[in-house]
Each structure stands twice: as C-alpha cells, then as structure tokens.
Amino acid sequence: MSELTELETRLNAALERLESGVAGLNSDSGDLAELTADLEAAQDANTALQGSLATQQDKLSDLDAELQRLREVNSQLENNNRALREACETGQVDAALINKAMLTELESLRAQRSVEQAEAKAAMAALDALIQSAREDA
C-alpha cells in the first residue's frame, strides 16, 4: 500500500506542476514541452499504479479462495472429530470413521499450506512492487 501512496503522491505532484504550468502558460515552446513531459510522466505513473493494484487484487482474491477452502475443511474436520468422539463414547469405534477423520485432517493441513503459500505470494508481489518502485526512483 505504501507504493500506492507514493505513486499517488508522485501523480499529484505532476498534476500540480501541470496546473501551475497551464496558469503561467505563454507562447514559449519550452514550457509546453515540459508540461507534455510532466503529463506523460503522470500518465506512466497512473498506468503503473493501476497495474500494481490489479496484481494486488489478484493475489488477495487467491488468498481469499484459499482461506475459504481452509474454513470448509476445518468445519468438516470438526464434524468428523465430533462423530469420532461420539462413536468412542458408545464403544463403537469405526475404523472407517477414523480413516475419514485422518483424511480430513490431512486435507486441512494441505489447505493450511496453500493459504501460507498464497500469503507468501502476496507478500512477494508487494516486495517486488516496492523494489521496482525503488529502482524507478533511483
């Protein structure tokens, strides 16, 4: 998000320069060239901002899908464990029920790992954007 703030600041600064240039515009072609360059820089910054925002939204969407999957698997795991406890209390331990609980727990672990991978990808995307921004500023 700090990259978005920085790009917005740069965009606002370019727009302010454009406004001040238009206010004092005269027939000097040097001023017009400078204003055109400022406008192009502002448009480039806006394009970069939109691209970064789209990437962030994609990563957040992926993360949200993985979190939803994790919630569903954990709910199923809770139900299986409850049924297993009830079976143990009545003395009717069912091997199939135990297997189902273990498979659900494995699926829960896989879902948790997917969430962690999605979080890492989102963090890497943010870091890549910051590095790219630092390179552009240098």
C-alpha positions as CSV (number, residue, x, y, z in Angstrom):
1,M,0.0,0.0,0.0
2,S,2.9,2.4,0.6
3,E,3.8,2.0,-3.0
4,L,0.2,3.1,-3.9
5,T,0.6,6.1,-1.7
6,E,3.9,7.0,-3.2
7,L,2.6,6.7,-6.7
8,E,-0.4,8.8,-5.8
9,T,1.9,11.5,-4.3
10,R,4.0,11.5,-7.5
11,L,0.9,11.7,-9.6
12,N,-0.5,14.6,-7.6
13,A,2.9,16.4,-7.8
14,A,2.9,16.0,-11.6
15,L,-0.7,17.3,-11.8
16,E,0.2,20.3,-9.6
17,R,3.1,21.1,-11.9
18,L,0.7,20.9,-14.9
19,E,-1.8,23.2,-13.2
20,S,0.9,25.7,-12.4
21,G,2.3,25.4,-15.9
22,V,-1.1,26.0,-17.5
23,A,-1.7,29.0,-15.3
24,G,1.5,30.7,-16.5
25,L,1.4,29.3,-20.0
26,N,2.8,31.6,-22.6
27,S,3.9,31.0,-26.1
28,D,7.3,29.6,-25.1
29,S,7.5,26.1,-26.6
30,G,9.9,25.0,-23.8
31,D,7.2,25.3,-21.2
32,L,4.8,23.3,-23.5
33,A,7.4,20.5,-23.9
34,E,8.0,20.4,-20.1
35,L,4.3,20.2,-19.5
36,T,3.9,17.5,-22.1
37,A,6.7,15.5,-20.4
38,D,5.0,16.0,-17.0
39,L,1.8,14.8,-18.4
40,E,3.4,11.7,-19.9
41,A,5.1,11.0,-16.5
42,A,1.8,11.3,-14.7
43,Q,0.2,9.0,-17.2
44,D,3.0,6.5,-16.8
45,A,2.7,6.6,-13.0
46,N,-1.0,6.2,-13.3
47,T,-0.6,3.1,-15.5
48,A,2.0,1.6,-13.1
49,L,-0.4,2.3,-10.2
50,Q,-3.2,0.5,-12.0
51,G,-1.1,-2.5,-12.9
52,S,0.2,-2.8,-9.3
53,L,-3.4,-2.5,-8.0
54,A,-4.6,-5.2,-10.3
55,T,-1.8,-7.5,-9.3
56,Q,-2.5,-6.9,-5.6
57,Q,-6.2,-7.6,-6.2
58,D,-5.4,-10.9,-7.9
59,K,-3.2,-12.0,-5.1
60,L,-5.9,-11.1,-2.5
61,S,-8.5,-13.0,-4.5
62,D,-6.3,-16.1,-4.5
63,L,-5.7,-15.7,-0.8
64,D,-9.4,-15.3,-0.1
65,A,-10.2,-18.5,-2.1
66,E,-7.6,-20.5,-0.1
67,L,-8.9,-19.2,3.2
68,Q,-12.5,-20.2,2.2
69,R,-11.2,-23.7,1.4
70,L,-9.5,-23.9,4.7
71,R,-12.6,-22.9,6.6
72,E,-14.6,-25.6,4.8
73,V,-12.1,-28.3,5.5
74,N,-11.8,-27.3,9.2
75,S,-15.5,-27.4,9.5
76,Q,-15.6,-30.9,8.1
77,L,-12.8,-31.9,10.4
78,E,-14.7,-30.6,13.4
79,N,-17.8,-32.7,12.3
80,N,-15.7,-35.8,11.8
81,N,-14.0,-35.5,15.2
82,R,-17.3,-35.0,16.9
83,A,-18.7,-38.2,15.2
84,L,-15.5,-40.0,16.3
85,R,-15.9,-38.9,19.9
86,E,-19.5,-40.0,19.9
87,A,-18.5,-43.4,18.5
88,C,-15.8,-43.8,21.2
89,E,-18.3,-42.9,23.9
90,T,-20.7,-45.6,22.8
91,G,-17.9,-48.1,22.4
92,Q,-18.5,-48.4,18.7
93,V,-15.2,-47.2,17.2
94,D,-15.4,-47.5,13.5
95,A,-12.2,-47.8,11.5
96,A,-13.8,-46.1,8.5
97,L,-14.6,-43.1,10.7
98,I,-11.1,-42.9,12.0
99,N,-9.8,-43.1,8.4
100,K,-12.2,-40.4,7.4
101,A,-11.1,-38.2,10.2
102,M,-7.4,-38.7,9.4
103,L,-8.0,-37.9,5.7
104,T,-9.9,-34.8,6.6
105,E,-7.1,-33.7,8.9
106,L,-4.6,-34.2,6.1
107,E,-6.7,-32.1,3.8
108,S,-6.8,-29.4,6.5
109,L,-3.1,-29.4,6.6
110,R,-2.9,-29.2,2.8
111,A,-5.3,-26.3,2.8
112,Q,-3.3,-24.5,5.5
113,R,-0.2,-24.9,3.4
114,S,-2.0,-23.5,0.4
115,V,-3.0,-20.5,2.5
116,E,0.5,-20.0,3.6
117,Q,1.8,-20.2,0.0
118,A,-0.9,-17.7,-1.1
119,E,0.2,-15.3,1.7
120,A,3.8,-15.7,0.7
121,K,3.0,-14.9,-2.9
122,A,1.0,-11.8,-1.9
123,A,4.0,-10.7,0.2
124,M,6.4,-11.3,-2.6
125,A,4.2,-9.3,-5.0
126,A,4.3,-6.4,-2.6
127,L,8.0,-6.6,-2.2
128,D,8.5,-6.8,-6.0
129,A,6.4,-3.7,-6.4
130,L,8.5,-1.9,-3.7
131,I,11.8,-2.9,-5.4
132,Q,10.5,-1.8,-8.8
133,S,9.5,1.5,-7.3
134,A,12.9,2.0,-5.7
135,R,14.6,1.2,-9.0
136,E,12.4,3.8,-10.8
137,D,13.2,6.4,-8.2
138,A,16.9,5.8,-8.3
